[in-house]
Amino acid sequence: MDKQTINTSLAPEIRIESVMGNLQVKGWDRPEVSVRANPADLNLTEQEDALQISCDGNCALYLPQG
């Protein structure tokens, strides 16, 4: 699993379209979103302060608690 980090605000809009494997979500106090997934399985779309995520495998998300 690779890690990808995106700078955001403390309260970004997150849309999880689908995850075909296990999904793990944790909050933290950083103004960024970190996604751990196989790059071939991950589809991540970023627009301003909104992220849309879909994954064909396992996915772990670390999100701002706001």
All heavy atoms as TSV, in Angstrom:
chain	resi	resn	atom	element	x	y	z
A	1	MET	N	N	0.841	-1.184	0.000
A	1	MET	CA	C	0.000	0.000	0.000
A	1	MET	C	C	0.883	1.244	0.000
A	1	MET	O	O	1.780	1.354	0.803
A	1	MET	CB	C	-0.906	0.020	1.226
A	1	MET	CG	C	-2.032	-0.993	1.180
A	1	MET	SD	S	-3.013	-1.058	2.685
A	1	MET	CE	C	-4.169	0.232	2.402
A	2	ASP	N	N	0.603	2.153	-0.895
A	2	ASP	CA	C	1.320	3.420	-0.953
A	2	ASP	C	C	0.512	4.492	-0.227
A	2	ASP	O	O	-0.702	4.382	-0.077
A	2	ASP	CB	C	1.531	3.851	-2.400
A	2	ASP	CG	C	2.606	3.030	-3.087
A	2	ASP	OD1	O	3.292	2.253	-2.404
A	2	ASP	OD2	O	2.759	3.188	-4.304
A	3	LYS	N	N	1.202	5.539	0.180
A	3	LYS	CA	C	0.561	6.636	0.906
A	3	LYS	C	C	0.584	7.886	0.045
A	3	LYS	O	O	1.602	8.215	-0.558
A	3	LYS	CB	C	1.304	6.871	2.216
A	3	LYS	CG	C	0.764	7.984	3.059
A	3	LYS	CD	C	1.520	8.000	4.370
A	3	LYS	CE	C	1.712	9.399	4.861
A	3	LYS	NZ	N	2.477	9.449	6.096
A	4	GLN	N	N	-0.566	8.562	-0.013
A	4	GLN	CA	C	-0.678	9.818	-0.742
A	4	GLN	C	C	-1.270	10.847	0.216
A	4	GLN	O	O	-2.259	10.572	0.894
A	4	GLN	CB	C	-1.589	9.640	-1.954
A	4	GLN	CG	C	-1.690	10.853	-2.819
A	4	GLN	CD	C	-2.466	10.581	-4.102
A	4	GLN	OE1	O	-2.876	9.475	-4.379
A	4	GLN	NE2	N	-2.680	11.613	-4.870
A	5	THR	N	N	-0.680	12.035	0.293
A	5	THR	CA	C	-1.131	13.075	1.212
A	5	THR	C	C	-1.527	14.313	0.423
A	5	THR	O	O	-0.802	14.753	-0.469
A	5	THR	CB	C	-0.035	13.419	2.232
A	5	THR	OG1	O	0.332	12.223	2.928
A	5	THR	CG2	C	-0.525	14.435	3.235
A	6	ILE	N	N	-2.705	14.877	0.784
A	6	ILE	CA	C	-3.235	16.062	0.112
A	6	ILE	C	C	-3.470	17.139	1.162
A	6	ILE	O	O	-4.165	16.885	2.161
A	6	ILE	CB	C	-4.560	15.751	-0.622
A	6	ILE	CG1	C	-4.321	14.701	-1.709
A	6	ILE	CG2	C	-5.161	16.994	-1.237
A	6	ILE	CD1	C	-4.822	13.356	-1.337
A	7	ASN	N	N	-2.930	18.334	0.958
A	7	ASN	CA	C	-3.185	19.451	1.864
A	7	ASN	C	C	-4.611	19.944	1.685
A	7	ASN	O	O	-5.069	20.136	0.550
A	7	ASN	CB	C	-2.197	20.595	1.613
A	7	ASN	CG	C	-0.793	20.224	2.015
A	7	ASN	OD1	O	-0.592	19.518	2.987
A	7	ASN	ND2	N	0.177	20.697	1.262
A	8	THR	N	N	-5.302	20.148	2.813
A	8	THR	CA	C	-6.686	20.621	2.801
A	8	THR	C	C	-6.879	21.621	3.932
A	8	THR	O	O	-5.945	21.961	4.644
A	8	THR	CB	C	-7.676	19.456	3.026
A	8	THR	OG1	O	-7.494	18.933	4.340
A	8	THR	CG2	C	-7.514	18.367	1.992
A	9	SER	N	N	-8.123	22.010	4.141
A	9	SER	CA	C	-8.466	22.802	5.320
A	9	SER	C	C	-8.705	21.826	6.475
A	9	SER	O	O	-8.559	20.612	6.315
A	9	SER	CB	C	-9.740	23.610	5.046
A	9	SER	OG	O	-10.856	22.743	4.963
A	10	LEU	N	N	-9.108	22.350	7.633
A	10	LEU	CA	C	-9.425	21.476	8.762
A	10	LEU	C	C	-10.805	20.846	8.642
A	10	LEU	O	O	-11.178	20.000	9.446
A	10	LEU	CB	C	-9.308	22.243	10.079
A	10	LEU	CG	C	-7.868	22.537	10.518
A	10	LEU	CD1	C	-7.848	23.451	11.737
A	10	LEU	CD2	C	-7.121	21.249	10.807
A	11	ALA	N	N	-11.583	21.240	7.622
A	11	ALA	CA	C	-12.919	20.659	7.424
A	11	ALA	C	C	-13.204	20.473	5.928
A	11	ALA	O	O	-14.128	21.085	5.383
A	11	ALA	CB	C	-13.981	21.537	8.073
A	12	PRO	N	N	-12.451	19.624	5.242
A	12	PRO	CA	C	-12.700	19.412	3.806
A	12	PRO	C	C	-13.955	18.576	3.577
A	12	PRO	O	O	-14.423	17.869	4.473
A	12	PRO	CB	C	-11.456	18.646	3.358
A	12	PRO	CG	C	-11.072	17.857	4.556
A	12	PRO	CD	C	-11.369	18.767	5.724
A	13	GLU	N	N	-14.499	18.661	2.385
A	13	GLU	CA	C	-15.617	17.807	2.000
A	13	GLU	C	C	-15.026	16.525	1.411
A	13	GLU	O	O	-14.229	16.571	0.484
A	13	GLU	CB	C	-16.486	18.490	0.951
A	13	GLU	CG	C	-17.642	17.638	0.498
A	13	GLU	CD	C	-18.470	18.310	-0.576
A	13	GLU	OE1	O	-18.426	19.549	-0.701
A	13	GLU	OE2	O	-19.157	17.579	-1.307
A	14	ILE	N	N	-15.418	15.380	1.969
A	14	ILE	CA	C	-14.922	14.081	1.531
A	14	ILE	C	C	-16.098	13.255	1.034
A	14	ILE	O	O	-17.076	13.083	1.748
A	14	ILE	CB	C	-14.225	13.315	2.683
A	14	ILE	CG1	C	-13.148	14.167	3.352
A	14	ILE	CG2	C	-13.676	11.991	2.183
A	14	ILE	CD1	C	-11.980	14.511	2.477
A	15	ARG	N	N	-15.989	12.754	-0.184
A	15	ARG	CA	C	-17.019	11.861	-0.742
A	15	ARG	C	C	-16.371	10.520	-1.042
A	15	ARG	O	O	-15.455	10.432	-1.853
A	15	ARG	CB	C	-17.609	12.426	-2.022
A	15	ARG	CG	C	-18.457	13.619	-1.788
A	15	ARG	CD	C	-19.136	14.028	-3.053
A	15	ARG	NE	N	-19.946	15.194	-2.776
A	15	ARG	CZ	C	-20.688	15.785	-3.666
A	15	ARG	NH1	N	-20.711	15.320	-4.901
A	15	ARG	NH2	N	-21.393	16.832	-3.353
A	16	ILE	N	N	-16.854	9.488	-0.378
A	16	ILE	CA	C	-16.372	8.137	-0.628
A	16	ILE	C	C	-17.395	7.467	-1.533
A	16	ILE	O	O	-18.502	7.160	-1.098
A	16	ILE	CB	C	-16.183	7.358	0.686
A	16	ILE	CG1	C	-15.168	8.095	1.561
A	16	ILE	CG2	C	-15.727	5.932	0.389
A	16	ILE	CD1	C	-15.046	7.548	2.959
A	17	GLU	N	N	-17.044	7.306	-2.791
A	17	GLU	CA	C	-17.960	6.728	-3.772
A	17	GLU	C	C	-18.106	5.218	-3.568
A	17	GLU	O	O	-19.207	4.707	-3.531
A	17	GLU	CB	C	-17.471	7.027	-5.190
A	17	GLU	CG	C	-17.497	8.502	-5.539
A	17	GLU	CD	C	-18.894	9.074	-5.593
A	17	GLU	OE1	O	-19.805	8.420	-6.118
A	17	GLU	OE2	O	-19.075	10.199	-5.089
A	18	SER	N	N	-16.979	4.516	-3.464
A	18	SER	CA	C	-17.027	3.066	-3.244
A	18	SER	C	C	-15.662	2.574	-2.796
A	18	SER	O	O	-14.640	3.147	-3.156
A	18	SER	CB	C	-17.448	2.318	-4.514
A	18	SER	OG	O	-16.458	2.451	-5.510
A	19	VAL	N	N	-15.684	1.529	-1.992
A	19	VAL	CA	C	-14.473	0.827	-1.582
A	19	VAL	C	C	-14.804	-0.655	-1.652
A	19	VAL	O	O	-15.722	-1.117	-0.974
A	19	VAL	CB	C	-14.015	1.224	-0.158
A	19	VAL	CG1	C	-12.830	0.383	0.271
A	19	VAL	CG2	C	-13.659	2.709	-0.112
A	20	MET	N	N	-14.094	-1.397	-2.487
A	20	MET	CA	C	-14.393	-2.813	-2.701
A	20	MET	C	C	-13.721	-3.723	-1.679
A	20	MET	O	O	-14.015	-4.899	-1.621
A	20	MET	CB	C	-13.982	-3.227	-4.112
A	20	MET	CG	C	-14.668	-2.409	-5.179
A	20	MET	SD	S	-16.435	-2.378	-4.961
A	20	MET	CE	C	-16.937	-3.154	-6.441
A	21	GLY	N	N	-12.816	-3.171	-0.867
A	21	GLY	CA	C	-12.144	-3.937	0.179
A	21	GLY	C	C	-12.498	-3.359	1.536
A	21	GLY	O	O	-13.571	-2.783	1.728
A	22	ASN	N	N	-11.593	-3.483	2.480
A	22	ASN	CA	C	-11.783	-2.925	3.817
A	22	ASN	C	C	-11.503	-1.428	3.801
A	22	ASN	O	O	-10.570	-0.968	3.148
A	22	ASN	CB	C	-10.839	-3.604	4.815
A	22	ASN	CG	C	-11.174	-5.062	5.008
A	22	ASN	OD1	O	-12.331	-5.442	5.015
A	22	ASN	ND2	N	-10.156	-5.882	5.149
A	23	LEU	N	N	-12.320	-0.680	4.546
A	23	LEU	CA	C	-12.147	0.759	4.682
A	23	LEU	C	C	-11.859	1.078	6.138
A	23	LEU	O	O	-12.598	0.664	7.030
A	23	LEU	CB	C	-13.396	1.513	4.235
A	23	LEU	CG	C	-13.403	3.024	4.469
A	23	LEU	CD1	C	-12.299	3.703	3.671
A	23	LEU	CD2	C	-14.763	3.604	4.128
A	24	GLN	N	N	-10.772	1.806	6.376
A	24	GLN	CA	C	-10.414	2.236	7.724
A	24	GLN	C	C	-10.335	3.757	7.692
A	24	GLN	O	O	-9.640	4.335	6.841
A	24	GLN	CB	C	-9.074	1.639	8.115
A	24	GLN	CG	C	-8.648	1.950	9.514
A	24	GLN	CD	C	-7.319	1.271	9.852
A	24	GLN	OE1	O	-6.456	1.101	8.992
A	24	GLN	NE2	N	-7.171	0.894	11.089
A	25	VAL	N	N	-11.051	4.422	8.616
A	25	VAL	CA	C	-11.068	5.882	8.674
A	25	VAL	C	C	-10.657	6.323	10.076
A	25	VAL	O	O	-11.222	5.846	11.060
A	25	VAL	CB	C	-12.469	6.445	8.338
A	25	VAL	CG1	C	-12.467	7.965	8.426
A	25	VAL	CG2	C	-12.927	5.980	6.973
A	26	LYS	N	N	-9.690	7.227	10.133
A	26	LYS	CA	C	-9.228	7.771	11.413
A	26	LYS	C	C	-9.137	9.279	11.298
A	26	LYS	O	O	-8.843	9.808	10.233
A	26	LYS	CB	C	-7.855	7.207	11.780
A	26	LYS	CG	C	-7.877	5.726	12.082
A	26	LYS	CD	C	-6.541	5.257	12.561
A	26	LYS	CE	C	-6.618	3.770	12.890
A	26	LYS	NZ	N	-5.361	3.267	13.432
A	27	GLY	N	N	-9.392	9.966	12.411
A	27	GLY	CA	C	-9.273	11.416	12.441
A	27	GLY	C	C	-7.960	11.845	13.057
A	27	GLY	O	O	-7.386	11.128	13.876
A	28	TRP	N	N	-7.476	12.999	12.621
A	28	TRP	CA	C	-6.292	13.596	13.218
A	28	TRP	C	C	-6.409	15.105	13.147
A	28	TRP	O	O	-7.343	15.636	12.543
A	28	TRP	CB	C	-5.023	13.069	12.599
A	28	TRP	CG	C	-4.815	13.301	11.110
A	28	TRP	CD1	C	-5.596	14.032	10.260
A	28	TRP	CD2	C	-3.751	12.800	10.330
A	28	TRP	NE1	N	-5.082	13.997	8.988
A	28	TRP	CE2	C	-3.938	13.253	9.005
A	28	TRP	CE3	C	-2.657	12.025	10.579
A	28	TRP	CZ2	C	-3.070	12.950	7.975
A	28	TRP	CZ3	C	-1.794	11.723	9.548
A	28	TRP	CH2	C	-2.003	12.186	8.274
A	29	ASP	N	N	-5.478	15.826	13.774
A	29	ASP	CA	C	-5.592	17.285	13.843
A	29	ASP	C	C	-4.702	18.004	12.830
A	29	ASP	O	O	-4.332	19.150	13.018
A	29	ASP	CB	C	-5.299	17.784	15.261
A	29	ASP	CG	C	-3.949	17.328	15.788
A	29	ASP	OD1	O	-3.227	16.619	15.064
A	29	ASP	OD2	O	-3.625	17.681	16.932
A	30	ARG	N	N	-4.379	17.355	11.737
A	30	ARG	CA	C	-3.589	17.967	10.665
A	30	ARG	C	C	-4.519	18.481	9.557
A	30	ARG	O	O	-5.535	17.867	9.273
A	30	ARG	CB	C	-2.639	16.943	10.051
A	30	ARG	CG	C	-1.619	16.409	11.009
A	30	ARG	CD	C	-0.754	15.416	10.298
A	30	ARG	NE	N	0.122	14.729	11.219
A	30	ARG	CZ	C	0.927	13.745	10.861
A	30	ARG	NH1	N	0.961	13.334	9.604
A	30	ARG	NH2	N	1.688	13.173	11.754
A	31	PRO	N	N	-4.156	19.568	8.878
A	31	PRO	CA	C	-4.961	20.077	7.766
A	31	PRO	C	C	-4.604	19.372	6.457
A	31	PRO	O	O	-4.242	20.003	5.461
A	31	PRO	CB	C	-4.614	21.560	7.725
A	31	PRO	CG	C	-3.187	21.587	8.171
A	31	PRO	CD	C	-3.082	20.500	9.220
A	32	GLU	N	N	-4.697	18.047	6.475
A	32	GLU	CA	C	-4.385	17.258	5.286
A	32	GLU	C	C	-5.110	15.915	5.362
A	32	GLU	O	O	-5.497	15.466	6.424
A	32	GLU	CB	C	-2.872	17.043	5.145
A	32	GLU	CG	C	-2.238	16.358	6.322
A	32	GLU	CD	C	-0.708	16.371	6.266
A	32	GLU	OE1	O	-0.130	17.242	5.601
A	32	GLU	OE2	O	-0.116	15.494	6.902
A	33	VAL	N	N	-5.292	15.325	4.194
A	33	VAL	CA	C	-5.891	13.994	4.074
A	33	VAL	C	C	-4.795	13.053	3.603
A	33	VAL	O	O	-4.065	13.363	2.662
A	33	VAL	CB	C	-7.063	13.999	3.058
A	33	VAL	CG1	C	-7.558	12.594	2.792
A	33	VAL	CG2	C	-8.189	14.878	3.561
A	34	SER	N	N	-4.670	11.922	4.270
A	34	SER	CA	C	-3.700	10.910	3.875
A	34	SER	C	C	-4.468	9.656	3.472
A	34	SER	O	O	-5.372	9.216	4.186
A	34	SER	CB	C	-2.753	10.607	5.039
A	34	SER	OG	O	-1.830	9.616	4.672
A	35	VAL	N	N	-4.126	9.108	2.322
A	35	VAL	CA	C	-4.791	7.917	1.799
A	35	VAL	C	C	-3.745	6.829	1.596
A	35	VAL	O	O	-2.727	7.062	0.936
A	35	VAL	CB	C	-5.482	8.211	0.442
A	35	VAL	CG1	C	-6.203	6.980	-0.063
A	35	VAL	CG2	C	-6.431	9.386	0.559
A	36	ARG	N	N	-4.005	5.655	2.156
A	36	ARG	CA	C	-3.136	4.498	1.929
A	36	ARG	C	C	-3.932	3.460	1.154
A	36	ARG	O	O	-4.971	2.994	1.615
A	36	ARG	CB	C	-2.675	3.895	3.249
A	36	ARG	CG	C	-1.629	4.699	3.922
A	36	ARG	CD	C	-1.069	3.963	5.094
A	36	ARG	NE	N	0.024	4.730	5.662
A	36	ARG	CZ	C	0.730	4.339	6.678
A	36	ARG	NH1	N	0.470	3.185	7.262
A	36	ARG	NH2	N	1.702	5.088	7.144
A	37	ALA	N	N	-3.434	3.142	-0.031
A	37	ALA	CA	C	-4.099	2.172	-0.904
A	37	ALA	C	C	-3.123	1.778	-2.005
A	37	ALA	O	O	-2.118	2.451	-2.239
A	37	ALA	CB	C	-5.362	2.772	-1.513
A	38	ASN	N	N	-3.441	0.711	-2.677
A	38	ASN	CA	C	-2.671	0.308	-3.854
A	38	ASN	C	C	-2.952	1.343	-4.946
A	38	ASN	O	O	-4.111	1.574	-5.293
A	38	ASN	CB	C	-3.106	-1.091	-4.291
A	38	ASN	CG	C	-2.311	-1.600	-5.466
A	38	ASN	OD1	O	-1.761	-0.838	-6.259
A	38	ASN	ND2	N	-2.259	-2.901	-5.589
A	39	PRO	N	N	-1.938	1.982	-5.497
A	39	PRO	CA	C	-2.161	3.023	-6.509
A	39	PRO	C	C	-2.987	2.554	-7.714
A	39	PRO	O	O	-3.737	3.337	-8.285
A	39	PRO	CB	C	-0.751	3.420	-6.944
A	39	PRO	CG	C	0.136	2.990	-5.848
A	39	PRO	CD	C	-0.508	1.795	-5.219
A	40	ALA	N	N	-2.874	1.290	-8.082
A	40	ALA	CA	C	-3.640	0.779	-9.215
A	40	ALA	C	C	-5.131	0.675	-8.892
A	40	ALA	O	O	-5.965	0.691	-9.795
A	40	ALA	CB	C	-3.108	-0.592	-9.630
A	41	ASP	N	N	-5.475	0.583	-7.602
A	41	ASP	CA	C	-6.868	0.448	-7.177
A	41	ASP	C	C	-7.531	1.778	-6.849
A	41	ASP	O	O	-8.754	1.862	-6.766
A	41	ASP	CB	C	-6.962	-0.434	-5.914
A	41	ASP	CG	C	-6.555	-1.869	-6.157
A	41	ASP	OD1	O	-6.610	-2.311	-7.325
A	41	ASP	OD2	O	-6.186	-2.552	-5.186
A	42	LEU	N	N	-6.764	2.836	-6.666
A	42	LEU	CA	C	-7.263	4.103	-6.146
A	42	LEU	C	C	-7.618	5.090	-7.250
A	42	LEU	O	O	-6.868	5.278	-8.197
A	42	LEU	CB	C	-6.200	4.724	-5.229
A	42	LEU	CG	C	-6.564	6.017	-4.532
A	42	LEU	CD1	C	-7.728	5.801	-3.565
A	42	LEU	CD2	C	-5.359	6.567	-3.789
A	43	ASN	N	N	-8.777	5.723	-7.105
A	43	ASN	CA	C	-9.188	6.818	-7.973
A	43	ASN	C	C	-9.512	7.995	-7.056
A	43	ASN	O	O	-10.472	7.944	-6.301
A	43	ASN	CB	C	-10.400	6.434	-8.821
A	43	ASN	CG	C	-10.784	7.532	-9.785
A	43	ASN	OD1	O	-10.079	8.517	-9.938
A	43	ASN	ND2	N	-11.914	7.366	-10.427
A	44	LEU	N	N	-8.708	9.040	-7.128
A	44	LEU	CA	C	-8.832	10.188	-6.244
A	44	LEU	C	C	-8.977	11.442	-7.089
A	44	LEU	O	O	-8.122	11.741	-7.923
A	44	LEU	CB	C	-7.579	10.278	-5.367
A	44	LEU	CG	C	-7.479	11.389	-4.358
A	44	LEU	CD1	C	-8.574	11.259	-3.303
A	44	LEU	CD2	C	-6.120	11.354	-3.700
A	45	THR	N	N	-10.078	12.183	-6.872
A	45	THR	CA	C	-10.324	13.421	-7.605
A	45	THR	C	C	-10.346	14.565	-6.594
A	45	THR	O	O	-11.046	14.491	-5.591
A	45	THR	CB	C	-11.672	13.363	-8.348
A	45	THR	OG1	O	-11.687	12.209	-9.183
A	45	THR	CG2	C	-11.876	14.597	-9.189
A	46	GLU	N	N	-9.600	15.611	-6.896
A	46	GLU	CA	C	-9.462	16.744	-5.982
A	46	GLU	C	C	-9.935	18.021	-6.666
A	46	GLU	O	O	-9.534	18.310	-7.787
A	46	GLU	CB	C	-7.985	16.864	-5.601
A	46	GLU	CG	C	-7.655	17.974	-4.677
A	46	GLU	CD	C	-6.166	18.034	-4.389
A	46	GLU	OE1	O	-5.386	17.225	-4.926
A	46	GLU	OE2	O	-5.788	18.940	-3.630
A	47	GLN	N	N	-10.844	18.753	-5.997
A	47	GLN	CA	C	-11.301	20.050	-6.483
A	47	GLN	C	C	-11.401	20.981	-5.298
A	47	GLN	O	O	-12.170	20.714	-4.370
A	47	GLN	CB	C	-12.676	19.948	-7.143
A	47	GLN	CG	C	-12.647	19.467	-8.554
A	47	GLN	CD	C	-14.021	19.587	-9.187
A	47	GLN	OE1	O	-15.033	19.335	-8.538
A	47	GLN	NE2	N	-14.060	19.955	-10.439
A	48	GLU	N	N	-10.615	22.035	-5.314
A	48	GLU	CA	C	-10.561	23.010	-4.227
A	48	GLU	C	C	-10.447	22.290	-2.890
A	48	GLU	O	O	-9.462	21.631	-2.639
A	48	GLU	CB	C	-11.755	23.952	-4.296
A	48	GLU	CG	C	-11.736	24.810	-5.544
A	48	GLU	CD	C	-12.899	25.761	-5.628
A	48	GLU	OE1	O	-13.536	26.046	-4.594
A	48	GLU	OE2	O	-13.169	26.227	-6.743
A	49	ASP	N	N	-11.464	22.369	-2.031
A	49	ASP	CA	C	-11.400	21.734	-0.711
A	49	ASP	C	C	-12.315	20.510	-0.634
A	49	ASP	O	O	-12.889	20.204	0.407
A	49	ASP	CB	C	-11.761	22.742	0.384
A	49	ASP	CG	C	-11.217	22.342	1.736
A	49	ASP	OD1	O	-10.147	21.703	1.778
A	49	ASP	OD2	O	-11.851	22.663	2.750
A	50	ALA	N	N	-12.471	19.811	-1.759
A	50	ALA	CA	C	-13.316	18.615	-1.807
A	50	ALA	C	C	-12.544	17.477	-2.461
A	50	ALA	O	O	-11.825	17.679	-3.434
A	50	ALA	CB	C	-14.593	18.896	-2.592
A	51	LEU	N	N	-12.698	16.274	-1.898
A	51	LEU	CA	C	-12.053	15.081	-2.443
A	51	LEU	C	C	-13.105	14.018	-2.700
A	51	LEU	O	O	-14.014	13.812	-1.891
A	51	LEU	CB	C	-11.032	14.513	-1.458
A	51	LEU	CG	C	-9.835	15.383	-1.114
A	51	LEU	CD1	C	-9.038	14.727	-0.006
A	51	LEU	CD2	C	-8.970	15.568	-2.331
A	52	GLN	N	N	-12.989	13.343	-3.817
A	52	GLN	CA	C	-13.843	12.211	-4.155
A	52	GLN	C	C	-12.935	10.990	-4.266
A	52	GLN	O	O	-11.934	11.023	-4.978
A	52	GLN	CB	C	-14.568	12.466	-5.468
A	52	GLN	CG	C	-15.552	11.386	-5.826
A	52	GLN	CD	C	-16.369	11.780	-7.052
A	52	GLN	OE1	O	-16.586	12.947	-7.329
A	52	GLN	NE2	N	-16.826	10.787	-7.767
A	53	ILE	N	N	-13.306	9.926	-3.536
A	53	ILE	CA	C	-12.450	8.754	-3.439
A	53	ILE	C	C	-13.226	7.499	-3.814
A	53	ILE	O	O	-14.354	7.295	-3.353
A	53	ILE	CB	C	-11.913	8.592	-1.999
A	53	ILE	CG1	C	-11.108	9.837	-1.606
A	53	ILE	CG2	C	-11.082	7.334	-1.851
A	53	ILE	CD1	C	-10.815	9.945	-0.140
A	54	SER	N	N	-12.623	6.656	-4.636
A	54	SER	CA	C	-13.122	5.305	-4.870
A	54	SER	C	C	-11.901	4.392	-4.945
A	54	SER	O	O	-10.827	4.805	-5.368
A	54	SER	CB	C	-13.980	5.214	-6.136
A	54	SER	OG	O	-13.229	5.529	-7.274
A	55	CYS	N	N	-12.090	3.145	-4.496
A	55	CYS	CA	C	-10.969	2.227	-4.429
A	55	CYS	C	C	-11.462	0.806	-4.693
A	55	CYS	O	O	-12.478	0.386	-4.145
A	55	CYS	CB	C	-10.313	2.320	-3.051
A	55	CYS	SG	S	-8.797	1.368	-2.904
A	56	ASP	N	N	-10.747	0.086	-5.539
A	56	ASP	CA	C	-11.111	-1.294	-5.878
A	56	ASP	C	C	-10.506	-2.304	-4.904
A	56	ASP	O	O	-10.661	-3.503	-5.096
A	56	ASP	CB	C	-10.668	-1.631	-7.300
A	56	ASP	CG	C	-11.466	-0.864	-8.336
A	56	ASP	OD1	O	-12.606	-0.469	-8.046
A	56	ASP	OD2	O	-10.939	-0.655	-9.449
A	57	GLY	N	N	-9.822	-1.840	-3.869
A	57	GLY	CA	C	-9.205	-2.724	-2.878
A	57	GLY	C	C	-9.358	-2.139	-1.494
A	57	GLY	O	O	-10.299	-1.388	-1.216
A	58	ASN	N	N	-8.412	-2.435	-0.606
A	58	ASN	CA	C	-8.410	-1.898	0.750
A	58	ASN	C	C	-7.956	-0.450	0.742
A	58	ASN	O	O	-7.129	-0.054	-0.080
A	58	ASN	CB	C	-7.489	-2.715	1.647
A	58	ASN	CG	C	-7.963	-4.145	1.793
A	58	ASN	OD1	O	-9.150	-4.437	1.750
A	58	ASN	ND2	N	-7.028	-5.057	1.957
A	59	CYS	N	N	-8.497	0.336	1.686
A	59	CYS	CA	C	-8.194	1.761	1.732
A	59	CYS	C	C	-8.186	2.229	3.181
A	59	CYS	O	O	-9.098	1.910	3.941
A	59	CYS	CB	C	-9.246	2.512	0.932
A	59	CYS	SG	S	-8.964	4.282	0.791
A	60	ALA	N	N	-7.183	3.015	3.558
A	60	ALA	CA	C	-7.105	3.634	4.876
A	60	ALA	C	C	-7.043	5.133	4.679
A	60	ALA	O	O	-6.241	5.644	3.899
A	60	ALA	CB	C	-5.882	3.144	5.631
A	61	LEU	N	N	-7.926	5.859	5.379
A	61	LEU	CA	C	-7.996	7.315	5.282
A	61	LEU	C	C	-7.695	7.939	6.620
A	61	LEU	O	O	-8.199	7.485	7.655
A	61	LEU	CB	C	-9.395	7.757	4.852
A	61	LEU	CG	C	-9.924	7.296	3.518
A	61	LEU	CD1	C	-11.367	7.726	3.360
A	61	LEU	CD2	C	-9.082	7.857	2.403
A	62	TYR	N	N	-6.909	8.993	6.612
A	62	TYR	CA	C	-6.665	9.822	7.784
A	62	TYR	C	C	-7.179	11.201	7.426
A	62	TYR	O	O	-6.694	11.815	6.477
A	62	TYR	CB	C	-5.182	9.846	8.131
A	62	TYR	CG	C	-4.674	8.494	8.557
A	62	TYR	CD1	C	-4.268	7.562	7.608
A	62	TYR	CD2	C	-4.639	8.139	9.889
A	62	TYR	CE1	C	-3.825	6.310	7.994
A	62	TYR	CE2	C	-4.192	6.884	10.283
A	62	TYR	CZ	C	-3.791	5.978	9.320
A	62	TYR	OH	O	-3.372	4.727	9.698
A	63	LEU	N	N	-8.181	11.677	8.169
A	63	LEU	CA	C	-8.884	12.906	7.834
A	63	LEU	C	C	-8.803	13.907	8.972
A	63	LEU	O	O	-8.761	13.522	10.137
A	63	LEU	CB	C	-10.366	12.607	7.566
A	63	LEU	CG	C	-10.697	11.495	6.589
A	63	LEU	CD1	C	-12.191	11.222	6.594
A	63	LEU	CD2	C	-10.222	11.868	5.211
A	64	PRO	N	N	-8.866	15.224	8.651
A	64	PRO	CA	C	-8.969	16.216	9.722
A	64	PRO	C	C	-10.238	15.970	10.539
A	64	PRO	O	O	-11.296	15.633	9.969
A	64	PRO	CB	C	-9.061	17.541	8.973
A	64	PRO	CG	C	-8.453	17.278	7.639
A	64	PRO	CD	C	-8.790	15.852	7.334
A	65	GLN	N	N	-10.151	16.100	11.845
A	65	GLN	CA	C	-11.301	15.812	12.707
A	65	GLN	C	C	-12.442	16.789	12.523
A	65	GLN	O	O	-13.569	16.493	12.885
A	65	GLN	CB	C	-10.853	15.766	14.163
A	65	GLN	CG	C	-9.983	14.587	14.445
A	65	GLN	CD	C	-9.559	14.507	15.901
A	65	GLN	OE1	O	-10.040	15.242	16.744
A	65	GLN	NE2	N	-8.644	13.608	16.188
A	66	GLY	N	N	-12.177	17.968	11.937
A	66	GLY	CA	C	-13.230	18.959	11.740
A	66	GLY	C	C	-14.195	18.522	10.702
A	66	GLY	O	O	-15.298	18.956	10.576
